Amino acid sequence: MPTIEIAGESLFYARRLAKGTKSCLVFVHGAGGTHRHWGRQLRWLQGANLYALDLPGHGRSAGGGRASVDAYAASLQAFLEALGLTRAILAGHSMGGAIVQLLALEHSSMVGGLILVGTGARLRVLPSLLDALANGFEETIEALLGYAYSPSAPMDLVELGRQEWLANSPAVIRGDFLACDRFDVMDRLGRIHCPTLVLCGEEDRLTPPNYSHLLRDSITDAALTVIPDAGHMVMLEQPQRVNRAIEEFLQTTVA
């Protein structure tokens, strides 16, 4: 899988190219994640050329993490430009959803559509969680796992999530949560003017379904799909249902 040099940092990404289409779909992971959070989409989705990057400081990408969504959005913009993806559909999970919302607001010509997964227009983080990440990293990750997955999620899936988060630098994950806490586009959602699919797990306790309802109600051309038997990590817990919703969206959206 390839890497690309951007502003002195080597960014890793996965891709799967499709025949007979010029549509491009770019996946952006959430706090402490990597491109592997989209593995089931990269393997199974049809109808577009697929890309999923590791944000700076995450997974196999070099550099340091960022402490603001604005800074991550700038990295995503540079990544798209470096690959020549002048217009694409952007899918973002949690913090990744914040990143792609910001790009749609500030560089709308690059965004042919949005897929917002388990995210919101504002992502406040409890001060006690930020303190805990600084002072008891492993214990805090363990507690977060209980909120990130639904009670019915397979234990091996939860264990993979544990390993993924613990592989990160504590400073990077805390920076991600700081970035989330500082993010707020509540008063700007009406300025997003592209087809938008909002997806969330019915049992999401980190970004509850009311966050997704607000996105659907505030973005002009938005539709909402709530996935049963899934929590915050809905694209891992219920990949077939998520993929079906995305493929239906792709059929009506031209990037």
C-alpha positions in Angstrom: 0.0 0.0 0.0 1.3 3.5 -0.9 2.6 6.5 1.0 2.8 10.1 -0.1 5.1 12.9 1.1 3.2 16.0 2.1 5.0 19.0 3.8 7.8 16.7 4.9 5.5 14.1 6.4 5.0 10.6 4.9 1.2 9.8 4.9 0.1 6.2 4.5 -3.1 5.3 2.7 -4.9 2.3 1.4 -6.8 2.3 -1.9 -8.9 0.1 -4.1 -9.6 1.3 -7.6 -12.8 0.3 -9.5 -13.3 -0.2 -13.2 -15.7 1.9 -15.1 -16.1 4.8 -12.7 -14.3 8.1 -12.0 -16.1 8.7 -8.7 -13.8 8.8 -5.7 -14.7 8.1 -2.1 -12.2 9.1 0.6 -12.5 7.7 4.2 -11.2 9.6 7.3 -11.0 7.8 10.6 -11.8 9.1 14.0 -9.8 9.9 17.2 -7.0 7.4 17.8 -8.0 5.4 14.7 -6.4 4.3 11.4 -7.4 3.4 7.9 -8.2 -0.1 9.2 -11.4 1.2 10.8 -12.7 1.3 7.2 -11.3 -2.1 6.2 -14.7 -3.7 5.6 -15.7 -0.8 3.4 -12.4 -1.0 1.4 -12.9 -4.7 0.8 -16.6 -4.9 -0.1 -17.9 -1.5 -1.3 -18.7 -1.1 -5.0 -19.3 1.9 -7.2 -16.3 4.2 -6.6 -12.5 4.4 -6.3 -11.8 4.0 -2.6 -9.1 5.7 -0.5 -8.5 5.6 3.3 -5.6 7.5 4.9 -3.9 7.4 8.2 -4.0 10.9 9.5 -0.6 12.4 10.6 0.8 10.7 13.7 -1.6 7.7 13.3 -1.1 4.2 12.1 1.7 4.0 9.5 1.8 7.8 8.9 4.7 9.8 10.1 4.6 13.2 11.8 2.8 14.3 14.9 -0.9 14.4 15.6 -2.8 17.7 15.6 -4.7 19.4 18.3 -7.4 21.0 16.1 -9.8 19.9 13.5 -8.7 22.8 11.3 -5.2 21.4 11.3 -6.4 18.0 10.3 -8.6 19.4 7.6 -5.6 21.2 6.2 -3.7 17.8 6.1 -6.7 16.2 4.3 -6.9 19.0 1.8 -3.2 18.6 1.0 -3.6 14.9 0.7 -6.5 15.2 -1.8 -4.5 17.8 -3.8 -1.4 15.6 -3.8 -3.3 12.7 -5.3 -5.1 14.9 -7.8 -8.5 14.3 -6.2 -9.9 17.7 -7.0 -13.5 16.6 -6.2 -14.5 13.6 -4.1 -17.1 12.2 -1.8 -15.7 12.4 1.8 -16.7 9.9 4.5 -15.7 10.7 8.1 -16.2 8.8 11.3 -16.4 10.7 14.7 -13.5 13.2 14.6 -13.1 12.3 10.9 -16.7 13.5 10.4 -15.8 16.8 11.9 -12.8 17.1 9.5 -14.9 16.5 6.4 -17.6 18.9 7.6 -15.0 21.6 7.9 -13.6 20.8 4.4 -17.1 21.0 2.9 -17.6 24.4 4.6 -14.3 25.9 3.6 -13.4 24.2 0.3 -16.8 23.2 -1.0 -15.6 22.8 -4.6 -13.6 19.8 -3.6 -16.5 18.0 -2.0 -19.1 16.2 -4.1 -20.8 14.6 -1.2 -20.5 13.8 2.5 -21.0 10.6 4.5 -21.1 11.5 8.2 -20.7 8.5 10.5 -21.2 8.6 14.2 -20.4 12.3 14.4 -21.9 15.6 15.2 -21.7 19.4 14.5 -20.2 19.8 18.0 -18.1 17.2 19.8 -17.7 18.3 23.4 -15.4 16.2 25.6 -15.7 16.1 29.4 -12.7 17.8 31.1 -12.4 14.7 33.3 -11.8 12.5 30.2 -9.0 14.8 29.0 -7.4 14.7 32.5 -7.8 10.9 32.6 -6.1 10.5 29.2 -3.1 12.5 30.5 -2.9 10.6 33.8 -4.2 7.1 33.3 -4.0 6.3 29.6 -4.6 2.5 29.6 -7.4 2.7 32.2 -9.1 5.4 30.2 -8.9 3.5 27.0 -10.5 0.5 28.8 -13.4 2.7 29.9 -13.8 4.2 26.4 -14.1 0.8 24.9 -17.3 0.2 27.0 -18.8 3.3 25.4 -17.5 2.8 21.8 -19.1 -0.6 21.1 -22.6 -1.9 21.6 -23.2 -4.6 24.3 -23.7 -7.2 21.5 -20.4 -6.5 19.7 -18.2 -9.6 19.4 -15.4 -9.7 22.0 -12.7 -10.3 19.3 -13.8 -7.1 17.6 -13.6 -5.1 20.9 -10.2 -6.6 21.5 -8.9 -5.4 18.1 -10.2 -2.0 19.0 -8.3 -2.1 22.3 -5.1 -3.0 20.5 -5.6 -0.3 17.9 -6.1 2.5 20.5 -3.3 1.3 22.8 -0.9 1.3 19.8 -1.3 5.0 19.6 0.8 7.6 21.4 -1.1 8.9 24.5 -0.2 12.4 23.4 -1.8 11.8 19.9 -5.0 10.5 21.3 -5.3 13.3 23.9 -4.6 15.8 21.1 -7.4 14.2 19.1 -9.9 14.6 21.9 -8.8 18.2 22.4 -9.4 18.8 18.7 -12.9 17.3 19.1 -13.6 19.4 22.2 -12.7 22.6 20.3 -14.9 21.7 17.2 -18.2 23.5 16.8 -19.9 24.3 13.5 -23.5 24.3 14.9 -24.3 27.7 13.4 -22.7 26.9 10.0 -24.4 23.6 9.0 -26.9 25.4 6.8 -24.0 26.4 4.6 -23.2 22.8 3.6 -24.7 22.4 0.1 -23.9 18.9 -1.1 -25.6 15.5 -0.9 -25.1 14.1 2.5 -25.7 10.7 4.1 -25.8 10.6 7.9 -25.2 7.2 9.5 -25.2 6.3 13.2 -25.5 3.2 15.4 -28.8 3.0 17.3 -26.8 2.3 20.5 -24.1 4.9 20.0 -23.3 6.4 23.4 -20.3 8.6 22.4 -22.2 10.5 19.7 -25.8 9.6 20.4 -28.4 9.4 17.6 -29.7 12.9 18.4 -26.4 14.3 17.1 -27.2 12.6 13.7 -30.8 13.8 13.8 -29.5 17.4 14.1 -27.1 17.0 11.2 -30.0 15.6 9.0 -32.3 18.4 10.0 -29.7 21.2 9.5 -28.0 20.2 6.3 -30.2 20.9 3.3 -29.7 17.8 1.2 -29.2 15.2 4.0 -30.7 11.8 4.7 -30.3 9.8 7.9 -29.9 6.0 8.3 -29.9 4.6 11.9 -28.3 1.2 12.1 -29.7 -1.2 14.8 -27.5 -3.4 17.0 -24.5 -1.0 16.6 -22.7 1.5 18.7 -20.2 4.2 17.9 -18.1 1.8 15.8 -21.0 1.1 13.5 -19.0 0.6 10.3 -17.1 -2.3 12.1 -20.1 -3.7 14.0 -22.6 -3.7 11.1 -20.5 -3.4 7.9 -23.0 -5.0 5.6 -25.8 -2.6 6.6 -23.4 0.4 6.5 -22.1 -0.7 3.0 -25.6 -1.1 1.7 -26.5 2.4 2.8 -23.3 3.9 1.2 -23.8 2.0 -2.1 -27.4 3.4 -2.4 -26.0 6.9 -1.7 -23.3 6.5 -4.3 -25.9 5.5 -6.9 -27.5 8.9 -6.7 -24.4 11.0 -6.0 -21.9 12.1 -8.7 -18.6 13.5 -7.3 
